[in-house]
Amino acid sequence: MLIATFSLEGQEIMILNGGLHYKLSPAFSLLVNCETQEEIDYYWEALIAGGSRPNRCGWLDDKFGVSWQIVPKMPGELMSRGEPKKSNHMMQALLKMDKLIVAGLQKAHGGS
């Protein structure tokens, strides 16, 4: 068994190799909340490089098989306004995207 620890943004993380019978799945993912489209683009392109696989709704699997969610903070902020019809339109747009596009989500929400 191999164990490693590292610090990420001040948070200590421990990982271990549990053996070949354990497979990675989207049941475990790392979430990156982004403030801007530029941040989304940066993390998406960095993680997708080298043989990764994009998934719907801002998810991707990196070259090691780890699932990531690269998402803007704004959908949650817009949805908290209590406008169900607008939020539903935005969610329908989100479900059709691989990499999330802030301008597209805002347009679907009604230009917010």
C-alpha angles and dihedrals in degrees: 000000000000120000127187134176129199139166122241118185089338094309116118112224127191122200130183138189105235095184138267095295090069114080127194116243139169086264082089118043139157116235124214113190108203129200097202143024088248090061091048090050092047097051094038094052093043093051097039093054118102104031106322126150125231119219133189126282098026096308126129138169113229124220090274094053096255114143118230133187112210104188141157119240092227101083091064091045092051093045091053089065090080098239102135098180093051091043090051091053090050093049091050089054092046092052090058095052130086100190106029117244113205095203091053092050092048091049091050089051090055103272096301 
